[in-house]
Amino acid sequence: MTKSRFDEEMERNKQLLEEMTAKEMIDEMNEIHHKIMEMLWNSHLTPVLMLGVLEEIKDDIRMNIELWIKVLKNE
């Protein structure tokens, strides 16, 4: 994903978050977490490679969680 496309996606996510309730955000976060773990499990990667994948995406996940927390605090 290019930087500009990533920025566009983040902006779209911010707009969606502004319209969501706290419960919807928690449900969405749980759904995303479930999908990530399901994809990793179904990939049949070794545990070390699974940890490597999680290490690569942890900053994006952290950014989204921080954004959700900021929106929740403003509600």
C-alpha atoms as a printed R data frame, in Angstrom:
   type eleno elety resid chain resno       x       y      z
1  ATOM     1    CA   MET     A     1   0.000   0.000  0.000
2  ATOM     2    CA   THR     A     2   1.468   3.337 -1.001
3  ATOM     3    CA   LYS     A     3   1.768   6.162  1.505
4  ATOM     4    CA   SER     A     4  -0.926   8.274 -0.179
5  ATOM     5    CA   ARG     A     5  -3.286   5.312 -0.359
6  ATOM     6    CA   PHE     A     6  -2.582   4.565  3.308
7  ATOM     7    CA   ASP     A     7  -3.332   8.212  4.186
8  ATOM     8    CA   GLU     A     8  -6.582   8.064  2.205
9  ATOM     9    CA   GLU     A     9  -7.567   4.867  4.002
10 ATOM    10    CA   MET     A    10  -6.774   6.405  7.402
11 ATOM    11    CA   GLU     A    11  -8.845   9.489  6.556
12 ATOM    12    CA   ARG     A    12 -11.760   7.295  5.491
13 ATOM    13    CA   ASN     A    13 -11.444   5.326  8.732
14 ATOM    14    CA   LYS     A    14 -11.429   8.544 10.774
15 ATOM    15    CA   GLN     A    15 -14.640   9.685  9.109
16 ATOM    16    CA   LEU     A    16 -16.283   6.326  9.761
17 ATOM    17    CA   LEU     A    17 -15.157   6.386 13.394
18 ATOM    18    CA   GLU     A    18 -16.711   9.790 13.937
19 ATOM    19    CA   GLU     A    19 -20.081   8.308 12.997
20 ATOM    20    CA   MET     A    20 -19.807   5.155 15.122
21 ATOM    21    CA   THR     A    21 -21.032   4.651 18.672
22 ATOM    22    CA   ALA     A    22 -18.757   3.231 21.358
23 ATOM    23    CA   LYS     A    23 -20.409  -0.201 21.181
24 ATOM    24    CA   GLU     A    24 -20.053  -0.284 17.400
25 ATOM    25    CA   MET     A    25 -16.353   0.562 17.742
26 ATOM    26    CA   ILE     A    26 -15.778  -2.231 20.241
27 ATOM    27    CA   ASP     A    27 -17.675  -4.686 18.036
28 ATOM    28    CA   GLU     A    28 -15.653  -3.586 15.002
29 ATOM    29    CA   MET     A    29 -12.375  -3.932 16.901
30 ATOM    30    CA   ASN     A    30 -13.332  -7.437 18.035
31 ATOM    31    CA   GLU     A    31 -14.290  -8.405 14.478
32 ATOM    32    CA   ILE     A    32 -10.985  -7.121 13.081
33 ATOM    33    CA   HIS     A    33  -9.015  -8.941 15.770
34 ATOM    34    CA   HIS     A    34 -10.918 -12.150 15.035
35 ATOM    35    CA   LYS     A    35 -10.249 -11.844 11.286
36 ATOM    36    CA   ILE     A    36  -6.526 -11.239 11.818
37 ATOM    37    CA   MET     A    37  -6.167 -14.230 14.112
38 ATOM    38    CA   GLU     A    38  -8.253 -16.439 11.809
39 ATOM    39    CA   MET     A    39  -6.152 -15.493  8.777
40 ATOM    40    CA   LEU     A    40  -2.945 -16.191 10.677
41 ATOM    41    CA   TRP     A    41  -4.200 -19.545 11.944
42 ATOM    42    CA   ASN     A    42  -5.446 -20.608  8.502
43 ATOM    43    CA   SER     A    43  -2.159 -19.586  6.890
44 ATOM    44    CA   HIS     A    44  -0.423 -22.594  8.488
45 ATOM    45    CA   LEU     A    45   2.627 -20.452  9.199
46 ATOM    46    CA   THR     A    46   4.987 -21.565 11.904
47 ATOM    47    CA   PRO     A    47   4.528 -19.780 15.250
48 ATOM    48    CA   VAL     A    48   7.721 -17.791 14.652
49 ATOM    49    CA   LEU     A    49   6.437 -16.523 11.295
50 ATOM    50    CA   MET     A    50   3.039 -15.717 12.850
51 ATOM    51    CA   LEU     A    51   4.803 -13.581 15.448
52 ATOM    52    CA   GLY     A    52   6.734 -11.892 12.646
53 ATOM    53    CA   VAL     A    53   3.493 -10.996 10.876
54 ATOM    54    CA   LEU     A    54   2.018  -9.617 14.099
55 ATOM    55    CA   GLU     A    55   5.196  -7.615 14.667
56 ATOM    56    CA   GLU     A    56   4.838  -6.057 11.198
57 ATOM    57    CA   ILE     A    57   1.212  -4.977 11.700
58 ATOM    58    CA   LYS     A    58   1.324  -4.025 15.386
59 ATOM    59    CA   ASP     A    59   1.980  -0.324 14.710
60 ATOM    60    CA   ASP     A    60  -1.039  -0.077 12.400
61 ATOM    61    CA   ILE     A    61  -3.183  -1.839 14.978
62 ATOM    62    CA   ARG     A    62  -1.879   0.427 17.741
63 ATOM    63    CA   MET     A    63  -2.618   3.520 15.631
64 ATOM    64    CA   ASN     A    64  -6.201   2.380 15.057
65 ATOM    65    CA   ILE     A    65  -6.730   1.578 18.734
66 ATOM    66    CA   GLU     A    66  -5.350   4.978 19.756
67 ATOM    67    CA   LEU     A    67  -7.706   6.637 17.284
68 ATOM    68    CA   TRP     A    68 -10.672   4.686 18.669
69 ATOM    69    CA   ILE     A    69  -9.728   5.642 22.223
70 ATOM    70    CA   LYS     A    70  -9.497   9.308 21.226
71 ATOM    71    CA   VAL     A    71 -12.943   9.166 19.618
72 ATOM    72    CA   LEU     A    72 -14.407   7.337 22.635
73 ATOM    73    CA   LYS     A    73 -13.033   9.972 25.004
74 ATOM    74    CA   ASN     A    74 -14.736  12.676 22.948
75 ATOM    75    CA   GLU     A    75 -18.168  10.977 23.174
